[in-house]
Amino acid sequence: QVQLVESGGGLVQPGGSLRLSCTASGSIYNLYPMGWYRQAPGQRREMVAHIGTDSSTYYTDSVKGRLTISRDNTKNIVYLQMNSLKPEDSDVYLCYLDTPRERYWGQGTQVIVSS
């Protein structure tokens, strides 16, 4: 089993920044692709960013140039640096980790962008 715990969410003004963290623990014996989705109440989850085992990255168009995903392989942590935040970035952000057998999810961390 793999456990994922997110942190770093909160309330921030438009134009502000936050850094989300996702710490993976449990049965982790290799590097795995990880990333972030976001979800508003009653809405589908939207892919935000993905980072491969070689640190290659993918971003959805709406966050390119504002959000940066990175990973610390020594600590099994993936980060999401969020800059120039907009009200439409307000969502619950969920971390995931992909093993060959399944995708694991964290519980999510709330981000609210409001003045």
PyMOL commands that place a pseudoatom at each C-alpha (Angstrom):
pseudoatom trace, name=CA, resn=GLN, resi=1, chain=A, elem=C, hetatm=0, pos=[0.000, 0.000, 0.000]
pseudoatom trace, name=CA, resn=VAL, resi=2, chain=A, elem=C, hetatm=0, pos=[1.014, 3.572, -0.682]
pseudoatom trace, name=CA, resn=GLN, resi=3, chain=A, elem=C, hetatm=0, pos=[-0.122, 6.562, 1.331]
pseudoatom trace, name=CA, resn=LEU, resi=4, chain=A, elem=C, hetatm=0, pos=[-0.095, 10.116, -0.001]
pseudoatom trace, name=CA, resn=VAL, resi=5, chain=A, elem=C, hetatm=0, pos=[-0.469, 13.164, 2.218]
pseudoatom trace, name=CA, resn=GLU, resi=6, chain=A, elem=C, hetatm=0, pos=[-0.856, 16.642, 0.754]
pseudoatom trace, name=CA, resn=SER, resi=7, chain=A, elem=C, hetatm=0, pos=[-0.170, 19.918, 2.521]
pseudoatom trace, name=CA, resn=GLY, resi=8, chain=A, elem=C, hetatm=0, pos=[0.304, 23.583, 1.769]
pseudoatom trace, name=CA, resn=GLY, resi=9, chain=A, elem=C, hetatm=0, pos=[-3.169, 24.639, 0.718]
pseudoatom trace, name=CA, resn=GLY, resi=10, chain=A, elem=C, hetatm=0, pos=[-4.922, 27.667, 2.103]
pseudoatom trace, name=CA, resn=LEU, resi=11, chain=A, elem=C, hetatm=0, pos=[-6.372, 31.078, 1.368]
pseudoatom trace, name=CA, resn=VAL, resi=12, chain=A, elem=C, hetatm=0, pos=[-4.394, 33.415, -0.833]
pseudoatom trace, name=CA, resn=GLN, resi=13, chain=A, elem=C, hetatm=0, pos=[-5.162, 36.663, -2.640]
pseudoatom trace, name=CA, resn=PRO, resi=14, chain=A, elem=C, hetatm=0, pos=[-5.260, 36.821, -6.442]
pseudoatom trace, name=CA, resn=GLY, resi=15, chain=A, elem=C, hetatm=0, pos=[-1.731, 37.132, -7.758]
pseudoatom trace, name=CA, resn=GLY, resi=16, chain=A, elem=C, hetatm=0, pos=[-0.306, 35.352, -4.739]
pseudoatom trace, name=CA, resn=SER, resi=17, chain=A, elem=C, hetatm=0, pos=[1.627, 32.124, -4.407]
pseudoatom trace, name=CA, resn=LEU, resi=18, chain=A, elem=C, hetatm=0, pos=[1.372, 28.808, -2.625]
pseudoatom trace, name=CA, resn=ARG, resi=19, chain=A, elem=C, hetatm=0, pos=[3.525, 25.700, -2.593]
pseudoatom trace, name=CA, resn=LEU, resi=20, chain=A, elem=C, hetatm=0, pos=[1.757, 22.365, -2.266]
pseudoatom trace, name=CA, resn=SER, resi=21, chain=A, elem=C, hetatm=0, pos=[3.592, 19.279, -1.089]
pseudoatom trace, name=CA, resn=CYS, resi=22, chain=A, elem=C, hetatm=0, pos=[2.690, 15.615, -1.414]
pseudoatom trace, name=CA, resn=THR, resi=23, chain=A, elem=C, hetatm=0, pos=[4.593, 13.080, 0.662]
pseudoatom trace, name=CA, resn=ALA, resi=24, chain=A, elem=C, hetatm=0, pos=[4.459, 9.437, -0.345]
pseudoatom trace, name=CA, resn=SER, resi=25, chain=A, elem=C, hetatm=0, pos=[5.051, 6.612, 2.121]
pseudoatom trace, name=CA, resn=GLY, resi=26, chain=A, elem=C, hetatm=0, pos=[4.482, 2.886, 2.401]
pseudoatom trace, name=CA, resn=SER, resi=27, chain=A, elem=C, hetatm=0, pos=[5.381, 0.281, -0.210]
pseudoatom trace, name=CA, resn=ILE, resi=28, chain=A, elem=C, hetatm=0, pos=[7.579, 2.457, -2.381]
pseudoatom trace, name=CA, resn=TYR, resi=29, chain=A, elem=C, hetatm=0, pos=[10.506, 0.580, -3.839]
pseudoatom trace, name=CA, resn=ASN, resi=30, chain=A, elem=C, hetatm=0, pos=[11.056, 2.503, -7.038]
pseudoatom trace, name=CA, resn=LEU, resi=31, chain=A, elem=C, hetatm=0, pos=[10.511, 5.902, -8.537]
pseudoatom trace, name=CA, resn=TYR, resi=32, chain=A, elem=C, hetatm=0, pos=[7.000, 6.349, -9.888]
pseudoatom trace, name=CA, resn=PRO, resi=33, chain=A, elem=C, hetatm=0, pos=[5.266, 9.002, -11.958]
pseudoatom trace, name=CA, resn=MET, resi=34, chain=A, elem=C, hetatm=0, pos=[3.369, 11.458, -9.778]
pseudoatom trace, name=CA, resn=GLY, resi=35, chain=A, elem=C, hetatm=0, pos=[1.232, 14.493, -10.288]
pseudoatom trace, name=CA, resn=TRP, resi=36, chain=A, elem=C, hetatm=0, pos=[-1.661, 16.693, -9.343]
pseudoatom trace, name=CA, resn=TYR, resi=37, chain=A, elem=C, hetatm=0, pos=[-5.313, 16.942, -10.256]
pseudoatom trace, name=CA, resn=ARG, resi=38, chain=A, elem=C, hetatm=0, pos=[-7.811, 19.472, -9.034]
pseudoatom trace, name=CA, resn=GLN, resi=39, chain=A, elem=C, hetatm=0, pos=[-11.515, 19.159, -8.478]
pseudoatom trace, name=CA, resn=ALA, resi=40, chain=A, elem=C, hetatm=0, pos=[-14.332, 21.525, -7.656]
pseudoatom trace, name=CA, resn=PRO, resi=41, chain=A, elem=C, hetatm=0, pos=[-17.457, 20.260, -5.868]
pseudoatom trace, name=CA, resn=GLY, resi=42, chain=A, elem=C, hetatm=0, pos=[-19.643, 18.342, -8.288]
pseudoatom trace, name=CA, resn=GLN, resi=43, chain=A, elem=C, hetatm=0, pos=[-17.117, 18.660, -11.097]
pseudoatom trace, name=CA, resn=ARG, resi=44, chain=A, elem=C, hetatm=0, pos=[-14.801, 16.209, -12.835]
pseudoatom trace, name=CA, resn=ARG, resi=45, chain=A, elem=C, hetatm=0, pos=[-11.202, 16.016, -11.772]
pseudoatom trace, name=CA, resn=GLU, resi=46, chain=A, elem=C, hetatm=0, pos=[-8.895, 17.987, -14.014]
pseudoatom trace, name=CA, resn=MET, resi=47, chain=A, elem=C, hetatm=0, pos=[-5.279, 17.053, -14.621]
pseudoatom trace, name=CA, resn=VAL, resi=48, chain=A, elem=C, hetatm=0, pos=[-3.030, 19.923, -13.564]
pseudoatom trace, name=CA, resn=ALA, resi=49, chain=A, elem=C, hetatm=0, pos=[0.540, 18.672, -13.768]
pseudoatom trace, name=CA, resn=HIS, resi=50, chain=A, elem=C, hetatm=0, pos=[2.492, 15.438, -14.088]
pseudoatom trace, name=CA, resn=ILE, resi=51, chain=A, elem=C, hetatm=0, pos=[6.105, 14.548, -13.471]
pseudoatom trace, name=CA, resn=GLY, resi=52, chain=A, elem=C, hetatm=0, pos=[7.774, 11.404, -14.721]
pseudoatom trace, name=CA, resn=THR, resi=53, chain=A, elem=C, hetatm=0, pos=[10.505, 9.364, -13.124]
pseudoatom trace, name=CA, resn=ASP, resi=54, chain=A, elem=C, hetatm=0, pos=[13.005, 11.250, -15.293]
pseudoatom trace, name=CA, resn=SER, resi=55, chain=A, elem=C, hetatm=0, pos=[11.502, 14.553, -14.084]
pseudoatom trace, name=CA, resn=SER, resi=56, chain=A, elem=C, hetatm=0, pos=[9.889, 15.227, -17.446]
pseudoatom trace, name=CA, resn=THR, resi=57, chain=A, elem=C, hetatm=0, pos=[6.813, 17.374, -16.924]
pseudoatom trace, name=CA, resn=TYR, resi=58, chain=A, elem=C, hetatm=0, pos=[3.368, 17.994, -18.388]
pseudoatom trace, name=CA, resn=TYR, resi=59, chain=A, elem=C, hetatm=0, pos=[0.987, 20.847, -17.611]
pseudoatom trace, name=CA, resn=THR, resi=60, chain=A, elem=C, hetatm=0, pos=[-2.563, 21.562, -18.595]
pseudoatom trace, name=CA, resn=ASP, resi=61, chain=A, elem=C, hetatm=0, pos=[-2.720, 24.672, -20.752]
pseudoatom trace, name=CA, resn=SER, resi=62, chain=A, elem=C, hetatm=0, pos=[-4.463, 26.863, -18.198]
pseudoatom trace, name=CA, resn=VAL, resi=63, chain=A, elem=C, hetatm=0, pos=[-1.561, 26.636, -15.710]
pseudoatom trace, name=CA, resn=LYS, resi=64, chain=A, elem=C, hetatm=0, pos=[1.457, 26.778, -18.019]
pseudoatom trace, name=CA, resn=GLY, resi=65, chain=A, elem=C, hetatm=0, pos=[3.886, 29.465, -16.972]
pseudoatom trace, name=CA, resn=ARG, resi=66, chain=A, elem=C, hetatm=0, pos=[2.288, 29.827, -13.527]
pseudoatom trace, name=CA, resn=LEU, resi=67, chain=A, elem=C, hetatm=0, pos=[2.558, 26.402, -11.881]
pseudoatom trace, name=CA, resn=THR, resi=68, chain=A, elem=C, hetatm=0, pos=[5.702, 24.304, -11.610]
pseudoatom trace, name=CA, resn=ILE, resi=69, chain=A, elem=C, hetatm=0, pos=[5.869, 20.679, -10.551]
pseudoatom trace, name=CA, resn=SER, resi=70, chain=A, elem=C, hetatm=0, pos=[9.037, 19.194, -9.113]
pseudoatom trace, name=CA, resn=ARG, resi=71, chain=A, elem=C, hetatm=0, pos=[10.082, 16.196, -7.070]
pseudoatom trace, name=CA, resn=ASP, resi=72, chain=A, elem=C, hetatm=0, pos=[12.562, 15.242, -4.376]
pseudoatom trace, name=CA, resn=ASN, resi=73, chain=A, elem=C, hetatm=0, pos=[13.305, 11.599, -5.003]
pseudoatom trace, name=CA, resn=THR, resi=74, chain=A, elem=C, hetatm=0, pos=[15.291, 11.196, -1.795]
pseudoatom trace, name=CA, resn=LYS, resi=75, chain=A, elem=C, hetatm=0, pos=[12.227, 12.074, 0.279]
pseudoatom trace, name=CA, resn=ASN, resi=76, chain=A, elem=C, hetatm=0, pos=[9.430, 10.788, -2.009]
pseudoatom trace, name=CA, resn=ILE, resi=77, chain=A, elem=C, hetatm=0, pos=[7.906, 14.262, -2.167]
pseudoatom trace, name=CA, resn=VAL, resi=78, chain=A, elem=C, hetatm=0, pos=[6.365, 16.034, -5.129]
pseudoatom trace, name=CA, resn=TYR, resi=79, chain=A, elem=C, hetatm=0, pos=[5.800, 19.790, -5.043]
pseudoatom trace, name=CA, resn=LEU, resi=80, chain=A, elem=C, hetatm=0, pos=[3.508, 22.135, -6.914]
pseudoatom trace, name=CA, resn=GLN, resi=81, chain=A, elem=C, hetatm=0, pos=[4.699, 25.725, -6.867]
pseudoatom trace, name=CA, resn=MET, resi=82, chain=A, elem=C, hetatm=0, pos=[1.729, 27.925, -7.694]
pseudoatom trace, name=CA, resn=ASN, resi=83, chain=A, elem=C, hetatm=0, pos=[2.371, 31.535, -8.709]
pseudoatom trace, name=CA, resn=SER, resi=84, chain=A, elem=C, hetatm=0, pos=[0.145, 34.289, -10.100]
pseudoatom trace, name=CA, resn=LEU, resi=85, chain=A, elem=C, hetatm=0, pos=[-2.872, 32.525, -8.702]
pseudoatom trace, name=CA, resn=LYS, resi=86, chain=A, elem=C, hetatm=0, pos=[-6.326, 33.346, -10.038]
pseudoatom trace, name=CA, resn=PRO, resi=87, chain=A, elem=C, hetatm=0, pos=[-9.761, 32.871, -8.471]
pseudoatom trace, name=CA, resn=GLU, resi=88, chain=A, elem=C, hetatm=0, pos=[-10.440, 30.126, -11.004]
pseudoatom trace, name=CA, resn=ASP, resi=89, chain=A, elem=C, hetatm=0, pos=[-7.553, 28.142, -9.501]
pseudoatom trace, name=CA, resn=SER, resi=90, chain=A, elem=C, hetatm=0, pos=[-9.678, 27.626, -6.372]
pseudoatom trace, name=CA, resn=ASP, resi=91, chain=A, elem=C, hetatm=0, pos=[-10.194, 23.890, -6.002]
pseudoatom trace, name=CA, resn=VAL, resi=92, chain=A, elem=C, hetatm=0, pos=[-9.238, 20.860, -3.981]
pseudoatom trace, name=CA, resn=TYR, resi=93, chain=A, elem=C, hetatm=0, pos=[-5.847, 19.712, -5.228]
pseudoatom trace, name=CA, resn=LEU, resi=94, chain=A, elem=C, hetatm=0, pos=[-5.214, 15.978, -5.144]
pseudoatom trace, name=CA, resn=CYS, resi=95, chain=A, elem=C, hetatm=0, pos=[-1.883, 14.256, -5.494]
pseudoatom trace, name=CA, resn=TYR, resi=96, chain=A, elem=C, hetatm=0, pos=[-1.505, 10.893, -7.240]
pseudoatom trace, name=CA, resn=LEU, resi=97, chain=A, elem=C, hetatm=0, pos=[1.182, 8.270, -7.689]
pseudoatom trace, name=CA, resn=ASP, resi=98, chain=A, elem=C, hetatm=0, pos=[1.144, 5.686, -10.493]
pseudoatom trace, name=CA, resn=THR, resi=99, chain=A, elem=C, hetatm=0, pos=[2.505, 2.216, -9.941]
pseudoatom trace, name=CA, resn=PRO, resi=100, chain=A, elem=C, hetatm=0, pos=[2.301, -0.398, -12.712]
pseudoatom trace, name=CA, resn=ARG, resi=101, chain=A, elem=C, hetatm=0, pos=[-0.711, -1.891, -10.948]
pseudoatom trace, name=CA, resn=GLU, resi=102, chain=A, elem=C, hetatm=0, pos=[-2.745, 1.077, -9.793]
pseudoatom trace, name=CA, resn=ARG, resi=103, chain=A, elem=C, hetatm=0, pos=[-3.029, 4.784, -9.147]
pseudoatom trace, name=CA, resn=TYR, resi=104, chain=A, elem=C, hetatm=0, pos=[-2.997, 5.980, -5.572]
pseudoatom trace, name=CA, resn=TRP, resi=105, chain=A, elem=C, hetatm=0, pos=[-4.629, 9.217, -4.436]
pseudoatom trace, name=CA, resn=GLY, resi=106, chain=A, elem=C, hetatm=0, pos=[-4.188, 11.554, -1.535]
pseudoatom trace, name=CA, resn=GLN, resi=107, chain=A, elem=C, hetatm=0, pos=[-7.075, 13.136, 0.354]
pseudoatom trace, name=CA, resn=GLY, resi=108, chain=A, elem=C, hetatm=0, pos=[-6.532, 16.558, -1.160]
pseudoatom trace, name=CA, resn=THR, resi=109, chain=A, elem=C, hetatm=0, pos=[-5.712, 20.036, 0.048]
pseudoatom trace, name=CA, resn=GLN, resi=110, chain=A, elem=C, hetatm=0, pos=[-7.992, 23.041, -0.423]
pseudoatom trace, name=CA, resn=VAL, resi=111, chain=A, elem=C, hetatm=0, pos=[-6.800, 26.102, -2.303]
pseudoatom trace, name=CA, resn=ILE, resi=112, chain=A, elem=C, hetatm=0, pos=[-8.921, 29.254, -2.163]
pseudoatom trace, name=CA, resn=VAL, resi=113, chain=A, elem=C, hetatm=0, pos=[-7.917, 32.284, -4.195]
pseudoatom trace, name=CA, resn=SER, resi=114, chain=A, elem=C, hetatm=0, pos=[-9.952, 35.258, -3.104]
pseudoatom trace, name=CA, resn=SER, resi=115, chain=A, elem=C, hetatm=0, pos=[-9.585, 38.866, -2.080]
for i in range(1, 115): cmd.bond("trace and resi %d" % i, "trace and resi %d" % (i + 1))
show_as sticks, trace
zoom trace
